[in-house]
């Protein structure tokens, strides 16, 4: 496959490290969001702790949304050769 990237160990993988990292973080944080839902139920009797859990959950949810947007952008740029195209365009603008 032409889009395979080499790892530091020299193997070929269908994803580059950054894309893999972003997908992994999205996955792990999404699992964490599910856990927060359980923790919020446990904290029903303690409003202060419940509020903390809600804040942390909201922050993690925002992180997931931002990562999803960045990943979508990276993948669409990769599909259209975005990075290479941007570099070429920048080079063409120099006079």
Secondary structure, DSSP 8 states (H G I E B T S, - for coil): -TT-EE-TTS-EESS-HHHHHHHHHHHHHHHHHHHHHHHHHHTTT-HHHHHHHHHHHHHHHHHHHHHHHHHHHHHHHHHHTHHHHHHHHHHHH--
